[in-house]
Amino acid sequence: MIKTAISFRYLWKNYTISKGDLTSQMVNLSNCDAVSNDASDMKLHELIRVAPKVDPKAKIVVCGCYRSLFGAIGVDAKNLDVAREKFWIRQGWISIKNMQKHFPQQDRYSEGLDAFE
């Protein structure tokens, strides 16, 4: 979901972007380092429950949980566009006001997701 959101964003900004540039942006923004840094900013590691011998702050654990979070948002909303929008908001690519202007169909599934602003 995250790679798709990144691809869509860059294609939306520049539909003539080369395959190499698009791949480079996807790798830079979806790699485990970038994702785990954002998850740490969200303090996601405080919510992770793992086996006693597993470090919940380990990058690979936090990275997997972060990706799972946005997948779960899409599944809960029954619409991956909601997950993509929340990811964009989290990355600072789109503001809530701009999103509501372009996607006015906010429903009960997305009301509680405003914490990602």
C-alpha positions in Angstrom: 0.0 0.0 0.0 2.8 2.4 0.9 4.7 1.8 -2.4 1.5 2.3 -4.3 0.7 5.6 -2.5 4.3 6.8 -3.2 4.0 5.9 -6.9 0.6 7.5 -7.2 1.8 10.7 -5.6 4.8 11.1 -7.9 2.9 10.2 -11.0 0.2 12.7 -10.0 2.9 15.4 -9.6 4.8 14.5 -12.8 3.2 11.9 -15.2 6.4 12.0 -17.3 8.7 10.8 -14.4 11.1 8.2 -15.6 10.8 4.6 -14.3 14.2 5.0 -12.7 13.3 8.2 -10.8 10.0 6.7 -9.7 11.7 3.6 -8.4 14.4 5.6 -6.7 11.7 7.7 -4.9 9.8 4.5 -3.9 12.9 2.9 -2.5 13.9 6.1 -0.6 10.5 6.6 1.0 9.4 3.1 1.7 12.7 1.5 2.9 12.7 0.3 6.5 14.8 3.2 7.8 12.4 5.9 6.5 9.4 3.9 7.6 10.7 3.1 11.1 11.7 6.7 11.7 8.2 7.8 11.0 6.8 5.0 13.1 9.1 6.1 16.0 7.8 9.7 15.6 4.3 8.2 16.1 5.6 6.3 19.1 4.2 3.2 17.5 6.8 1.0 19.3 4.9 1.8 22.6 1.9 -0.1 21.2 3.7 -3.1 19.9 3.3 -6.4 21.8 5.8 -9.0 20.9 7.5 -12.0 22.6 9.6 -11.2 25.6 12.9 -11.8 23.8 12.0 -9.6 20.8 12.8 -5.9 21.0 9.7 -3.9 20.0 11.9 -1.0 19.0 13.9 -3.1 16.4 13.6 -1.4 13.0 12.3 -4.5 11.3 9.5 -4.9 13.9 8.5 -1.3 13.8 8.7 -1.2 10.0 6.3 -4.2 9.7 3.9 -2.7 12.2 3.9 0.6 10.4 3.1 -1.1 7.0 0.5 -3.2 8.7 -1.1 -0.1 10.2 -1.8 1.5 6.9 -3.0 -1.8 5.4 -5.4 -2.2 8.3 -6.7 1.3 7.8 -7.6 0.4 4.3 -9.2 -2.8 5.3 -11.2 -1.2 8.1 -12.4 1.5 5.8 -13.1 -1.0 3.0 -11.2 1.5 0.8 -7.5 1.7 0.2 -7.9 5.3 -0.9 -8.5 6.2 2.8 -5.2 4.5 3.8 -3.4 6.3 0.9 -4.8 9.6 2.0 -3.8 9.0 5.7 -0.3 8.0 4.5 -0.1 11.2 2.5 -1.2 13.3 5.4 1.4 11.6 7.6 4.1 12.4 5.1 2.9 16.0 4.9 2.0 15.7 1.3 -1.6 16.7 1.6 -3.4 18.8 4.2 -6.7 17.7 5.8 -8.5 20.7 4.2 -7.2 19.9 0.8 -8.1 16.2 1.2 -11.7 17.1 2.3 -12.0 19.3 -0.8 -11.0 16.6 -3.2 -12.4 13.6 -1.2 -15.6 14.9 0.5 -17.0 11.4 1.1 -15.7 11.2 4.7 -17.6 8.5 6.5 -17.7 6.8 9.9 -14.7 4.7 9.0 -12.4 7.6 8.6 -13.6 9.8 11.4 -11.2 8.3 14.0 -8.3 8.5 11.6 -7.6 12.2 12.0 -5.0 11.4 14.6 -2.6 10.9 11.7 -2.5 14.6 10.9 
